[in-house]
Amino acid sequence: MTQKLDPVHEQQMAHDTPLFASLPGDLAVSFEFFPPKSQKMEDQLWDAVQQLKPLDPSFVSVTYGAGGSTRERTHNTVSRIISEAHLPAAAHLTCVDATKAEIREVAEQYWEAGVRHIVALRGDAGEPGAAFQPHPDGYHNAAELVAGLKEIADFEISVAAYPETHPDADCPQSDLDNLRRKLDAGATRAITQFFFSADKFFRFQDQLAANGIDTPIVPGILPVTNVAQARKFAGACGAQIPDWMDGLFEGLDARPASRQLVAATIAAELCRRLYAGGVRDFHFYTLNRAELAYAICHMLGMRPKEGVR
């Protein structure tokens, strides 16, 4: 059993010693991928899975979109991760453009394929800024989806949390109330959308505690190499991109290797601050690239596990 460090001592170390010196790697990590759209993208995804597997992740997840072809790619990817990589795989499911019967069919197929973990999300409308419209015969929100999945099988279920408040929420409190409904419906944990300030996550933890929510909340980490793309993602989930990030990537459009170094540094520093505040569980949005997530985990003290290949 890994010895836990004293938080006060850990905070002092973070200020007095090299930021990443002598970290014990006492982390649980998970990685998110998206389903490939071509053979080249499938090869890239599979390479990423193989590179990250030696870190012995708690699970890896595969995103999901509306439409038959996307659902099929998600199912095939999850099935392959389970059968060939022998990793615990979580499949995403959303309420978008699906009846309850269709979701039941998909969930039952996942269970038969060995999937025991679902990331349950309401999902967003296809057009940016458009209001979500539930299917007349479908689930209206993620809380209903969680309850429906628990009736189908005894899935472990993760849901989304928003440290900076979901854009559709009337106010931060209503967003917290929605999170509580998802957890009360049977979710095991919540994974946050990405953010770039450790203080925002810690304030979010304080808000959760004040509302009596003690379910595990895992920070979602997005290593950014493309600020414009990150801004597009951020608009859909209420995250703020700090102004200083533009300056750090300025002039690096034609220097992909340098962009990766900057991205890894920014994300690793965020994780180090979270670690100093007691966080030991991280979820990485990999965008199907392994190098950044692997480098960050390495700086946090993780090393390949013996016997995991």
Helices and strands as residue ranges (DSSP letters): H 7-16, E 28-33, H 39-52, G 53-55, E 59-62, H 68-80, I 81-85, E 89-94, H 100-112, E 117-121, H 142-152, E 156-161, H 172-184, E 189-192, H 198-210, E 217-218, E 220-221, H 227-237, H 243-249, H 256-276, E 281-285, H 291-299
